[in-house]
Amino acid sequence: MLRCSLLLTALLVLISCGDHSPTYPLADDLATISGKVTNKYGVVTAATVSLVTSEGVLATANTGGSGTYTIKRVRPTHYHVYVYLGRQMPELFHGEVDLHGGMNTFDIVTR
């Protein structure tokens, strides 16, 4: 009987959460950031754009042929933004951004 009650309780919790897990943040609460990386010569391709929180959480994306990048499903908070070309190259850009839930645009002009 106890087992049946536990299963029923778990089922009610899942139903009340809709199609989202109760232990995972809702998609509406997460942020997406996208933009274009350019310099004085045009778009910057094959660069790595990194988001880093004060706790050290890291999310990255690479720019494509048009210089655009997208990083999806990150926590809305304050981030340091870095852009690198290759592993041994110095950073091309360092800035900061505050992300809110949903779509965010952050275009980057490097040196």
PEDASUL-V837837 format. One record per run of one state. SS is the DSSP state (2 for helix, 1 for strand, 0 for the rest). FROM is the first residue (numbers start at 1). TO is the last residue. Records with the same first field share a line. If there is no record, write none. Layout:
BEGIN
SS->FROM-TO ; FROM-TO
END
This chain:
BEGIN
0->1-1 ; 17-26 ; 40-41 ; 44-47 ; 53-57 ; 63-67 ; 76-77 ; 85-92 ; 99-101 ; 106-107 ; 110-111
2->2-16 ; 27-29
1->30-39 ; 42-43 ; 48-52 ; 58-62 ; 68-75 ; 78-84 ; 93-98 ; 102-105 ; 108-109
END
